[in-house]
Amino acid sequence: MSGELPAALRAGLEGLAGRHPGRTLGEASARLTAHYRAGRGTRLDRPVDVAAYAIARMPATYAAFRAVLAEVAARSAVAPKALLDMGCGPGTASWAALEVFPDIGSATLVDIHAGMIGIGRELAAAGAPALARAAWLKAPMARHLDGAMPADLVLSGYALNEIPHGEVAAVARALYAATTGLVVIVEPGTPQGFAVIAAARAALAAAGARIVAPCPHDAACPLEAPDWCHFSARLPRLRAHKAAKGADVPFEDERYSYVAAARPGIALRPAAARILRPPRASKAATTFRLCAPAGLVEETVPERDRDRARSVRKLGWGDAFPADPHGTSAPRPD
């Protein structure tokens, strides 16, 4: 699974779990999960609450960011050197960024929660050099963004959903103003999380940003409620993760929504189209639900077109969909 944690982070989380009684950690994790699924902000008043958050949420958040940043790397000619992680929590997004972009030499991580910063800094000590020596700042997101030193990669993960919806556009513009290269925003893959992403995407496009992913275009999002754009990353569960959640299944699926945008002038390799849902396969053909420059479309690839069918056979939900090399079929608009 591509979302598997780096060995140093995995060991750090297992060690963190060993400091707290299993029952207490499980109860804290259950509260966290209930709040997350209800779309509510989470109170992390005690050290065990912060530990439960790190153990329960870092693997899932890492898997989502690892998938997103790998796609961003494939779709843009970037090699970021400086990272700014806003609303960083325990630093999960930065761990993923250092895996995808190992040339990052400096990192600044900002969060309002002292406990998150404390655990994040402790875990990061065993990470890549840029993470081990990163600057960790306790500050509200908006306050730090006002006058922040620009970085060529700015991240925000699972943070904008905790501010009033009416403020999302302004914060997205501030994130964009803080980058000389790319801004990447990830939120839960729920209708509410996608509403945050949609608002941020509209604000970024209006500010002149180029959309890198997942969209294959810079035009307005064609999706309308109750539909929403989200994807899924599968991750293996840690021993501590399974114990904290009281789960036996060795993996879980993290649903997420995201947008990545770039400053003008950065070379992009946009997808021809994006697969929005699991493909529907039959013996005769496979049908793909796509977001394309023409809007929402369906593309049916018949099995009798052997070359084309072979080229898309392994593609799934969230993957880029290639243009038809034969030029013999065009996606059908809804």
N, C-alpha and C positions, 0 to 999 in steps of 0.2 A: 504494500500500500504506500503510495507516494506521501501520505500524510503522517507517516511514522516519525515520532519525535527524534531529534538528535540524541545520541547516547548520553551526553552530559546532562541534558535537560531531563531525560527520562530518569536518570539516577538521582538527580536533585529532587524531583517530585516524589520518588519512592522514599527518599530519606526524609522529606518533609512530612509524609504521611506517618512515618514511624514515631513522630514526636507527640501524636495525639491519640487518645483512645479511639478505637475503631467505631464504637457506638456514637460517641460525641461527633466524630467526623462525619459519620453517616447521616446523623440528624441535621447537621449544618448543610450538608450537600443536598438533602431533601428539600430544605427551605429554599436554598438557592435555585434548584430546578423548578420549584413551584413558581417562584417569582419570575424566573426567566421565561417560562412558558406563558405566564399571564401578561408578559410585556411590561412588568413593573421594574422600577429601579430596585437595586438590592442593597440592603443595609449590611455592612461588614464591620460590625462593632468590636468583635473579639478576634484574637489571633486565630482561633480555630475556624472562624468564618472566612478569613482571608486564605488560610491554608486549604479549606474546602473549595473555595473558588479556584485557586490555582490548580488543584488536582482534578477537579471536575471540568473546568472550562479551558485550561491551557491546551490540552491535546486537541480539542475540537476547534478552537480558534486557530491553532497552528495549522491544522489540516486545511482549513478554509483559506488562510493567507498563503500557504504554500502553493495551493492550486491556483489561486488568483495571480500571484506574483510570477509563477512559471508561465502563465498565459501572457502576462504583461511583457515578460522578457522575450517571448516568441513574437510578439506583435510590435515591438519598438526597438529602435537601435539605441539602447541606453546602457551605460555602465556606471551607475551611480557611485559616488565616492562619499557623500555625506547624507546622513539619514536623520529625519525628524519624525518621531513617533508621538502623536498627540492623543491624549487619553489612553496612555500606553498600558494601564493596568500593570500586571507583572512582567510586561515586556514581550509578550508572545509574538506580536507581529514583527518585532525586530529580530527575534530568533529566525523566523521564516525568511526575512529579507536577507540576512547574512548567509543563509543556505543558498538562496537563488542568486544573490549578487555578492560573491565573496570579496570583491574589490572595495567594498565599503570600508572606509578607513576611520570614520568618525560617526558617532551616534549621540543624539540628544533625545531623551525620553521624558515626557511630561505627563504628570497625573496629579489629581487633587488629593488622592488618598495616600496618607503616609504609610499605612500598612502594606499596600500594594507595592509601593516603591521599595520598602524594606525587603520584602520577599523577592521582588524582581531583581534588585541589586545583588542579593545573596545568590540566586540561581545564575545570574549572568556572570558571576566571578569564574565559572567553569566554562563559559562560552568562548566564542571567537574573540580575538584581541579587541576589535572595535566595540564589542558588547561588554567585555570585561572592564574596559576603561571608559565606558560611556558616561556622559553627564546625565544625572537623574535630577529632575527639578519638580518640586511640589508647587503647583500653580493651577488655577483654572485655565481651561483651554483658551477661552476668549482673551484672557489677560495676557497669556504668553504669546499668542499669535499677533497681538498688537505690537509690532516692532521686533518680531522674531528674526533671527539671522536666517537667510534663505538656505535651503538644502535642496539637493537635486532629486531627492526622493522623500516625499511627505506621506505618512501613513496615518489613518484613523480607523480603528477597529472597534466595533460594537460600542461606540461612544456617542454618536450623534442621536441615537434613539433615546438617550437619557436627557436630552435637552428639549425645551418646548419646540413643537414642530415649526412654529413661526420663525424660529431662530436658525433653522437648518440652512437655509439659503445663504444667510450672512456668514455663517461659520464655514460653509463650503467655499465661498469666495475668499475668505481669509486663509484657508488651507492652500488654495491655489496661489494666492499672493505670496505665500511663504515658500513656494518651490520655484526653482529654476529649470526643473525638468518634469517630474511626474508627481501626481497626487493620486493615491489609491484609498478608497473608502469601502469598508466592508461592514455589513449589518446582518442581523438575523434574517433567514430566508422565510419570513412571514409576510403577510400582506402589510402589516405595520412597518416591518423593516424595509420592505421594498418602497413604501411610500416615502421613507426617509431618503433612500437612494434616488428615487425619481426626482425629489425636490433638489437634492444635491446635484444631480446630473443636469437638470435644467439650469441651475445657477452657474455651473461650470461652463456649459455651452454658451450661455449668455455673456460670460466673461471672456469668451474667445478661445476657450480650451478646445483641443481636439480629443475626441473620445477614442481611447485605445482599445478598451474591452469592457464588457462583453459585446457591446453593440458593434455591428459592422458599418456604422454610419454615424454622422453627427446630427441627423435630423431629430425631430421630436419623437419620443418613445411612442410606438404605435399601440402598446398594450393599454387596455381599459379595464377598470374594476368590473367584476371580481377577479379577473386574471391578474397574475403578477409574475415577475421575472425572478427566478431563483434557481439555484443549482445545489449539488450535493457532493460532499467529499466523504469517503469512507476512511475510518481511522481505527487502528487496533487499540484496544483498551489496556491501560496499564493494570498491574495487579492492584495497586492502590486505587486506581480509578474504579475498577470493578467492585472493590470492597466498599468504597465510599458511596457508590450508587446502588449497592446491593444487587448487582447485575451478574448474570452468568454468561451472557453472550459475549464473545471475545472481541467484538467490534461494534461500532455505532456509526451512524450517518449524520453528518452535520449539514444542515440546510443553511444556505447563505445567499445574500444578494450583494452585488458590488458594482462599482463603477471605477474605472481608471481613466485618467485624462492627462494630456501632455500639453506642454507649452508649444506654440507654433514654432516650426522650424525643426522639430525632432522628426526624424524619418520614421514612418509607421508602416507596418505591414498588416493592414486590417484583414480580418476574416472576410471571406466572400459572404458568409451567412453564419448564424449561430443556432445550434440545435436547442430548442427551448423545452422539450419534453422527451421522455424515453421514446425511441422509435417504435412504430407499430409494424411488426413483421408477420408475413404470411409466406406460404410456399411460393406464391407468385411474385411478391414484391415487398419492399420495405418503404414505409411512408414516414417522412420526417417533418415535424413542425418546426419552422424556421423563422428567425428574425433576419430579414435581408434589407438591403438598401431600398427595395421596392415596398417594404412593409412586412406584415405577417403573411407568410406563404406556406404552402405545403408542397413538398417535393417527393414524388413517388419514383423509386428506382426499381424497375422490373428485373427479375432474376435473369431474364433472357438477354439483357444487356450485361454480359458477363464481366467485362472490364470495369464498367461503372459500378456494378454491384459489388465486385471485389474491393474496389477502392473505398467504399463506404461501409463495408460489412462490420468493421470493428468500431465504428463511430457510435457514440452514445450521448446522452443528455449532457449538455454543457460544452460539447466539442465544437470546434469550428467545422463548418461544412464546406467542402471544396466546390469551386465552380465546375460546371460540366465541361470537361475538356473537348467533348465532341460538338458542343454548341447545338445539340439537337433537341434539348428540352429546356424549358424555362420554368422556374417556380411559379405556381399558380397563386395569385393574390386571393386572400379570403374575400 
